[in-house]
Amino acid sequence: MGEPQARPATPKGEPLPPRVTMPLLTLITQQSLDEDYLHAAERKVTAAPQVPHGRPRRTAAVVIAVFGLLVTVAAVQNSRDAGVNDASRASLVSQIDNRRHAVSSLQDRIVRIRDDNVGLQRRLDQVTSTEQEASARVRRLGARSGFLPVTGPGVRITVEDPPNADATTLVRDEDLAKLVDGLWSAGAEAIAVNGHRLSVLSAIRNANVAIHVNGVPLTPPYTVLAIGDTKSLQAKLLASPVGAEFFSLARQLGFGYSIRPVGSIDLPAARGPRIESVRTGSSHDTHPPGPQEAHQ
């Protein structure tokens, strides 16, 4: 550090005042600030009113009273809020319990409804199964009775009069009836003769020399279509007593006949009166007409 510089002295040997030796910029700044502070202090002293000596005490008392009032109000409010909070909490707990009970009741109801649905579904399945069985039985009965059109495999049998036939060697109604009865006994499900579907009410009869089926006269050759199992229908027909009797008679009288399987046969529904009522009886009531019934 450098040595302190000596201040200039007056002619009498006294040092000069700081305002003489101080740099001009510093002097202006400090003097200006000091004068400003001085003027501000003087204005405050001049403008300040004369306050009585006892007023600060009264003001303090009022402040303390107001503060106490605020504390009291806050305490009362807190007490009230505590009561409200307790009531709100109790209300929430009660609502939760009620909702929990309602949810439990709904769950029990859901379980009961689910059990009811299971029972109803079981009953629906039973009713549906019964309906399907009934519909299938109606179709079977309709097919076998002749009043519903049917399609299926089967056999085609063609029968015609012998050459140079006379009244004694012509194919007659009882001959076709034997063939038809043999097909029924062999398991045929539906039969038609020359396109006329046989039903439980059908009759094969002779009128003079013509054979009538369902009241309609036929002309030879006679084509018999029977729906059934092509693998067994022909064999069962030949093995049945009525079928064997027909083929034996055909050979004796010289009938011309042929039999062959067919992959698909379409048979129409039978025409004529329908059954208006059914009397429940023995099991043969639902079977196709027997040998004598088809001939009548």
Number of C-alpha atoms within 10 A of each C-alpha: 3 4 5 6 6 7 12 13 11 10 8 6 8 10 13 13 12 10 12 10 12 11 10 10 8 11 14 12 10 11 11 12 11 10 11 12 10 11 11 11 11 11 10 10 10 9 8 8 8 7 8 7 7 8 10 11 10 10 11 11 12 12 12 12 12 12 12 12 12 12 12 12 12 12 12 12 12 12 12 12 12 12 12 12 12 12 12 12 12 12 12 12 12 12 12 12 12 12 12 12 12 12 12 12 12 12 12 12 12 12 12 12 12 12 12 12 12 12 12 12 12 12 12 12 12 12 12 12 12 12 12 12 12 12 12 12 12 14 16 16 17 17 22 23 26 27 22 19 15 20 14 17 18 26 25 17 17 18 20 18 20 16 11 7 13 10 8 8 16 20 26 19 21 19 19 21 23 24 21 30 26 27 28 25 20 22 17 25 23 30 26 22 19 15 16 20 25 28 26 20 19 23 20 25 22 17 12 7 13 17 21 18 22 17 14 11 14 16 11 14 14 19 18 22 29 30 27 25 17 18 12 12 23 24 12 18 24 17 14 16 14 22 24 17 16 23 18 12 14 20 11 10 16 17 19 15 17 11 14 11 19 16 10 12 16 17 23 19 20 23 15 12 9 13 10 5 6 8 6 8 8 7 7 9 12 15 13 23 24 17 18 12 15 24 21 14
